[in-house]
Amino acid sequence: MCAREGALELITTNLDMGIRCTVAADVKEGGSIALPARRLASIAKALPEGTIELECSDDQAKLSCGCSKFRIMGMNDAEFPPLPMFEQTEALVVEQQQLRGWLRHVSFAQSEDENRYLLNGVLFAFKGGEEATNGETADSGNVAELHVVATDGRRLSLMQQSMEVPQALRGKSFILPSKAVGELEHLLQQSAPVKLYFNNRQVGFELELDENAQKSGLAQSIYLVSKQIEGTFPNYLQVLPKTTERRVRLERSLLLESIQRAALVSSLDNNTVKLTFNQNLLEISASSAEFGEAHESIAVEYEAGDKPISITFNSKFLTDPLKALDEDVIFFEFKDEVSPGVIKTNDNFRCVVMPLRLG
């Protein structure tokens, strides 16, 4: 905590990730101290409504609000590690809601397996000057194709965005750890831009504040910095199906609700649902010895050909992307019973889901 004229700067870090923000304050005398963050937050939440007064010495702080008074042990701020900065690094500037949308569209596919640490985050890759996913060159002036990707090995979610980026960032990439992804999704609430910086080891986000945030007492900006996941992300472009042959247009909310209902009777072990594509009809079914059977049907425009095609999926791998999307209409593409299914939208989103092969 650092008190300066008219503001109190708050900084916290666990050495892997750090956050800095500033709140408006009536500062009578400047100074700084390091206090235990969780304890201080618990005390602040429990205080009654009113003005908080804070008085600090080298290793302790006195806090009072109304009839509540605390003395909190801390340490000299000289022992507190500074947050990494990116003073001579070019920044990518995007709207906060746009970045939040990218993360929301892919973050559900991150791996939770700590043994696969390279997949415990989200990849940001700038494809300018390289081959884009459509096989065409993405290099055009200052325009690059940004890929935001997450996968756990059984599903892969990808957002693509053509945009102008600084020349120094093109052809580069970084993996943002899942904890930083979650914190960013929580912080990206402003109708204002965010600046993205990164080097070989860290990535930083400087969030500007809109008028509503400033009225709540926040000042200047919010700064988040995180270590990157070191290593090479798997070649996700190889996972994208080259051909799918069949494409079905579906109402997102109707498909989501139908899968959720059918999954209520699926086995707790594999959580499976079966999608059967008949002539102009999609049947969604699930069954288990423990709970019974469920059947749902949706009218679709689909030519079944010689015979219906049935594909079995983990229901969660279908509902997660459907929940993350806002579009009313999605497209489901597939080739056959054993090839991956692909959920697509018209705004460069795709989610590849591996089918289940049950004995």
C-alpha positions as CSV (number, residue, x, y, z in Angstrom):
1,M,0.0,0.0,0.0
2,C,1.4,3.4,-1.0
3,A,-0.4,6.6,-0.1
4,R,0.3,9.7,-2.2
5,E,-1.5,13.0,-2.7
6,G,-5.2,12.2,-3.3
7,A,-4.7,8.5,-3.9
8,L,-3.9,5.1,-2.3
9,E,-2.1,2.6,-4.5
10,L,-2.7,-1.1,-3.8
11,I,-0.4,-3.8,-5.1
12,T,-0.6,-7.5,-4.5
13,T,1.5,-10.4,-6.0
14,N,2.2,-14.1,-5.4
15,L,5.3,-13.8,-7.7
16,D,3.4,-15.6,-10.5
17,M,0.8,-12.9,-10.9
18,G,0.4,-9.4,-9.6
19,I,-2.3,-6.7,-9.7
20,R,-2.1,-2.9,-9.0
21,C,-5.0,-0.5,-8.7
22,T,-5.5,3.0,-7.3
23,V,-8.4,4.3,-5.2
24,A,-9.2,7.9,-4.4
25,A,-8.2,8.9,-0.8
26,D,-7.8,11.9,1.5
27,V,-4.1,11.6,2.2
28,K,-2.8,13.7,5.1
29,E,0.7,12.3,5.0
30,G,2.2,10.0,2.4
31,G,3.8,6.7,3.2
32,S,3.8,2.9,2.4
33,I,3.7,-0.5,4.1
34,A,3.2,-4.1,3.1
35,L,0.2,-5.9,4.8
36,P,-1.2,-9.4,4.5
37,A,-3.7,-9.2,1.7
38,R,-6.2,-11.9,2.6
39,R,-6.4,-10.7,6.2
40,L,-6.8,-7.1,5.2
41,A,-9.5,-8.0,2.7
42,S,-11.4,-10.0,5.3
43,I,-11.3,-7.1,7.7
44,A,-12.4,-4.6,5.1
45,K,-15.4,-6.8,4.1
46,A,-16.5,-7.1,7.7
47,L,-16.3,-3.3,8.5
48,P,-19.5,-1.3,8.9
49,E,-20.5,1.4,6.4
50,G,-18.4,4.5,6.8
51,T,-15.0,6.2,6.3
52,I,-12.0,4.0,6.9
53,E,-8.9,5.7,8.5
54,L,-5.5,4.1,8.1
55,E,-2.3,5.1,10.0
56,C,0.9,3.2,9.3
57,S,4.4,2.8,10.7
58,D,7.3,0.7,9.5
59,D,5.8,-2.7,10.4
60,Q,2.2,-2.2,11.5
61,A,-1.0,-0.3,10.5
62,K,-3.8,1.0,12.6
63,L,-7.2,0.8,10.9
64,S,-10.5,2.2,12.2
65,C,-14.0,2.6,11.0
66,G,-16.8,3.8,13.3
67,C,-16.4,1.9,16.6
68,S,-14.1,-0.8,15.0
69,K,-10.4,-0.6,15.5
70,F,-7.6,-2.9,14.3
71,R,-3.9,-3.1,14.6
72,I,-2.4,-5.2,11.7
73,M,1.1,-6.4,11.7
74,G,3.0,-5.9,8.4
75,M,6.5,-5.4,7.0
76,N,8.5,-2.6,5.5
77,D,7.6,-2.0,1.9
78,A,11.2,-2.3,0.8
79,E,10.9,-6.1,1.2
80,F,7.9,-6.2,-1.2
81,P,8.8,-7.3,-4.7
82,P,8.0,-4.7,-7.5
83,L,5.7,-5.7,-10.3
84,P,7.4,-6.1,-13.8
85,M,6.9,-3.2,-16.2
86,F,6.9,-3.0,-20.0
87,E,8.2,0.6,-20.5
88,Q,9.9,0.1,-23.9
89,T,7.5,-2.6,-25.2
90,E,4.8,-1.8,-27.9
91,A,1.3,-2.5,-26.8
92,L,-1.7,-4.0,-28.5
93,V,-4.8,-1.9,-27.7
94,V,-8.3,-3.5,-27.8
95,E,-11.6,-2.9,-26.2
96,Q,-12.1,-4.7,-22.8
97,Q,-15.3,-6.3,-23.8
98,Q,-13.7,-7.7,-27.0
99,L,-10.9,-9.3,-25.0
100,R,-13.3,-10.6,-22.4
101,G,-15.3,-12.1,-25.2
102,W,-12.3,-13.9,-26.7
103,L,-11.4,-15.4,-23.3
104,R,-15.0,-16.4,-22.5
105,H,-15.2,-18.2,-25.9
106,V,-12.2,-20.4,-25.3
107,S,-11.3,-20.6,-21.6
108,F,-13.7,-23.5,-20.9
109,A,-11.4,-25.7,-23.0
110,Q,-8.3,-25.2,-20.8
111,S,-6.8,-28.4,-19.3
112,E,-7.0,-28.8,-15.5
113,D,-4.4,-31.6,-15.6
114,E,-1.3,-30.2,-14.0
115,N,0.8,-32.9,-15.7
116,R,-0.1,-31.2,-19.0
117,Y,1.0,-27.7,-17.9
118,L,1.4,-26.3,-21.4
119,L,-2.4,-26.7,-21.8
120,N,-3.2,-25.0,-18.4
121,G,-3.8,-21.7,-20.1
122,V,-4.8,-19.8,-23.2
123,L,-2.6,-19.3,-26.2
124,F,-2.4,-15.9,-28.0
125,A,-0.7,-16.2,-31.4
126,F,-0.3,-13.4,-33.9
127,K,-0.2,-15.0,-37.4
128,G,0.8,-12.0,-39.5
129,G,3.2,-13.0,-42.3
130,E,2.4,-16.7,-41.8
131,E,-0.2,-19.1,-43.2
132,A,-3.7,-18.4,-41.7
133,T,-6.1,-21.2,-41.0
134,N,-7.9,-20.7,-44.3
135,G,-4.6,-21.3,-46.2
136,E,-4.2,-17.7,-47.3
137,T,-1.5,-15.4,-46.2
138,A,-2.6,-13.1,-43.3
139,D,0.1,-10.5,-44.1
140,S,-1.5,-7.3,-45.3
141,G,0.0,-4.0,-44.2
142,N,-0.2,-3.9,-40.4
143,V,-3.0,-6.5,-40.3
144,A,-2.4,-9.8,-38.5
145,E,-4.6,-12.6,-37.6
146,L,-4.8,-13.2,-33.9
147,H,-5.6,-16.7,-32.7
148,V,-6.9,-17.2,-29.2
149,V,-6.8,-20.9,-28.4
150,A,-7.4,-23.4,-25.6
151,T,-7.4,-27.2,-25.5
152,D,-7.4,-30.1,-23.1
153,G,-6.6,-32.7,-25.7
154,R,-10.2,-33.8,-26.1
155,R,-11.6,-30.5,-27.3
156,L,-10.2,-27.4,-28.8
157,S,-11.7,-23.9,-28.9
158,L,-10.4,-21.2,-31.3
159,M,-11.2,-17.5,-31.9
160,Q,-9.7,-15.8,-34.9
161,Q,-9.6,-12.0,-35.3
162,S,-8.0,-10.0,-38.1
163,M,-6.7,-6.7,-36.7
164,E,-4.0,-4.1,-36.8
165,V,-1.1,-4.9,-34.5
166,P,2.4,-3.4,-33.9
167,Q,5.0,-4.8,-36.2
168,A,7.1,-6.0,-33.2
169,L,4.3,-8.3,-32.1
170,R,3.6,-10.1,-35.4
171,G,4.6,-13.7,-35.6
172,K,4.9,-14.0,-31.8
173,S,2.8,-15.8,-29.2
174,F,2.4,-16.4,-25.5
175,I,0.5,-18.7,-23.2
176,L,-1.5,-17.0,-20.4
177,P,-2.0,-19.2,-17.3
178,S,-5.5,-20.2,-16.3
179,K,-5.4,-18.2,-13.1
180,A,-4.6,-15.0,-14.9
181,V,-7.3,-15.8,-17.5
182,G,-9.9,-16.2,-14.7
183,E,-8.8,-12.9,-13.0
184,L,-8.9,-11.1,-16.3
185,E,-12.4,-12.3,-17.1
186,H,-13.4,-10.9,-13.7
187,L,-11.7,-7.5,-14.2
188,L,-12.6,-6.8,-17.8
189,Q,-15.9,-5.0,-17.1
190,Q,-15.2,-1.5,-18.3
191,S,-16.4,0.2,-21.5
192,A,-12.9,1.3,-22.2
193,P,-9.7,0.0,-23.9
194,V,-7.1,-2.4,-22.5
195,K,-3.4,-2.3,-23.4
196,L,-1.7,-5.7,-23.8
197,Y,2.1,-6.0,-23.4
198,F,4.3,-9.0,-23.4
199,N,8.0,-10.1,-23.7
200,N,9.7,-13.5,-23.5
201,R,8.6,-14.2,-19.8
202,Q,5.7,-11.9,-18.7
203,V,2.5,-10.5,-20.1
204,G,0.8,-7.4,-18.8
205,F,-2.7,-5.8,-19.2
206,E,-3.4,-2.2,-18.4
207,L,-7.2,-1.6,-18.1
208,E,-8.4,1.9,-18.5
209,L,-11.4,2.9,-16.3
210,D,-14.7,4.2,-17.6
211,E,-16.9,6.8,-15.9
212,N,-18.8,4.3,-13.7
213,A,-15.6,2.8,-12.3
214,Q,-14.2,6.3,-11.5
215,K,-17.4,7.2,-9.7
216,S,-17.0,4.1,-7.5
217,G,-13.7,5.4,-6.2
218,L,-11.2,3.7,-8.5
219,A,-8.6,6.0,-10.2
220,Q,-6.1,5.9,-13.0
221,S,-6.1,2.3,-14.3
222,I,-5.9,-1.4,-13.2
223,Y,-2.7,-3.2,-14.1
224,L,-2.4,-7.0,-14.1
225,V,0.9,-8.8,-14.9
226,S,1.5,-12.5,-15.1
227,K,4.3,-15.0,-15.8
228,Q,3.8,-16.8,-19.1
229,I,3.6,-20.6,-19.3
230,E,7.1,-21.4,-20.7
231,G,7.2,-23.9,-23.6
232,T,5.8,-24.6,-27.0
233,F,2.0,-24.9,-27.4
234,P,1.0,-28.0,-29.5
235,N,0.3,-27.5,-33.2
236,Y,-3.4,-26.9,-32.8
237,L,-3.9,-26.2,-36.6
238,Q,-3.4,-29.9,-37.2
239,V,-6.4,-30.6,-35.0
240,L,-8.8,-28.6,-37.2
241,P,-10.6,-30.9,-39.6
242,K,-9.7,-30.3,-43.2
243,T,-13.1,-31.4,-44.4
244,T,-16.4,-32.0,-42.6
245,E,-18.8,-32.7,-45.5
246,R,-22.0,-32.2,-43.4
247,R,-23.3,-28.9,-41.9
248,V,-26.4,-28.4,-39.9
249,R,-27.9,-25.0,-38.8
250,L,-29.3,-25.1,-35.2
251,E,-30.8,-22.7,-32.7
252,R,-28.1,-22.5,-29.9
253,S,-30.5,-22.2,-26.9
254,L,-32.7,-25.0,-28.1
255,L,-29.8,-27.3,-28.7
256,L,-28.3,-26.4,-25.3
257,E,-31.5,-27.1,-23.4
258,S,-32.2,-30.4,-25.3
259,I,-28.7,-31.7,-24.5
260,Q,-29.0,-30.6,-20.8
261,R,-32.3,-32.4,-20.4
262,A,-31.1,-35.6,-22.1
263,A,-27.9,-35.6,-20.0
264,L,-29.9,-35.8,-16.8
265,V,-30.2,-39.6,-17.2
266,S,-26.6,-40.2,-18.5
267,S,-24.1,-42.2,-16.5
268,L,-22.1,-40.2,-13.9
269,D,-19.0,-42.0,-15.2
270,N,-19.0,-40.9,-18.9
271,N,-21.8,-38.3,-19.1
272,T,-22.6,-39.2,-22.7
273,V,-25.3,-38.1,-25.1
274,K,-25.9,-39.4,-28.6
275,L,-26.7,-37.2,-31.6
276,T,-28.5,-39.0,-34.4
277,F,-28.9,-37.1,-37.7
278,N,-32.0,-38.4,-39.6
279,Q,-33.7,-36.9,-42.6
280,N,-34.6,-33.3,-41.4
281,L,-34.5,-34.4,-37.8
282,L,-31.8,-34.4,-35.0
283,E,-32.4,-36.9,-32.2
284,I,-30.6,-36.4,-28.9
285,S,-30.6,-39.4,-26.5
286,A,-29.0,-40.6,-23.4
287,S,-29.4,-43.7,-21.3
288,S,-27.9,-45.5,-18.3
289,A,-28.6,-48.6,-16.2
290,E,-28.9,-46.4,-13.1
291,F,-31.3,-43.7,-14.3
292,G,-33.1,-44.8,-17.5
293,E,-33.5,-43.1,-20.9
294,A,-34.2,-39.7,-22.4
295,H,-35.0,-38.7,-25.9
296,E,-35.2,-35.2,-27.5
297,S,-35.8,-34.2,-31.1
298,I,-35.2,-31.0,-33.1
299,A,-36.4,-30.3,-36.6
300,V,-33.4,-29.4,-38.9
301,E,-32.6,-29.0,-42.5
302,Y,-30.5,-32.1,-43.2
303,E,-30.2,-34.7,-46.0
304,A,-29.6,-38.0,-44.3
305,G,-28.5,-39.8,-47.5
306,D,-28.3,-43.6,-47.3
307,K,-28.6,-43.9,-43.5
308,P,-28.7,-41.8,-40.3
309,I,-25.4,-40.9,-38.6
310,S,-25.1,-41.3,-34.9
311,I,-22.2,-39.6,-32.9
312,T,-21.6,-39.9,-29.1
313,F,-20.1,-37.1,-27.2
314,N,-19.4,-36.1,-23.6
315,S,-22.4,-33.8,-23.0
316,K,-20.3,-31.2,-21.1
317,F,-18.0,-30.8,-24.2
318,L,-21.1,-29.7,-26.1
319,T,-22.8,-27.6,-23.5
320,D,-19.7,-25.6,-22.5
321,P,-19.2,-23.8,-25.8
322,L,-23.0,-23.4,-26.3
323,K,-23.1,-21.6,-22.9
324,A,-20.1,-19.4,-23.8
325,L,-21.7,-18.2,-27.0
326,D,-24.2,-15.3,-27.4
327,E,-25.3,-16.0,-30.9
328,D,-28.8,-17.2,-31.6
329,V,-27.7,-19.6,-34.4
330,I,-24.7,-22.0,-34.5
331,F,-23.6,-24.5,-37.1
332,F,-22.6,-28.1,-36.3
333,E,-20.3,-29.7,-38.8
334,F,-19.2,-33.4,-39.0
335,K,-17.9,-36.0,-41.4
336,D,-18.9,-39.4,-39.9
337,E,-19.4,-41.3,-36.6
338,V,-15.7,-41.4,-35.6
339,S,-14.4,-38.0,-36.8
340,P,-14.5,-34.8,-34.7
341,G,-17.6,-32.6,-34.5
342,V,-17.2,-28.8,-35.0
343,I,-19.4,-26.1,-33.5
344,K,-19.1,-22.9,-35.5
345,T,-20.5,-19.4,-35.6
346,N,-20.3,-16.6,-38.2
347,D,-17.8,-14.6,-36.3
348,N,-14.7,-16.8,-36.6
349,F,-15.3,-19.1,-33.6
350,R,-15.0,-22.8,-33.8
351,C,-14.9,-25.6,-31.2
352,V,-13.6,-29.0,-32.2
353,V,-15.0,-31.9,-30.0
354,M,-13.7,-35.4,-30.2
355,P,-16.4,-38.1,-30.2
356,L,-16.5,-41.0,-27.7
357,R,-16.0,-44.6,-28.8
358,L,-17.9,-46.8,-26.4
359,G,-17.3,-50.5,-26.3
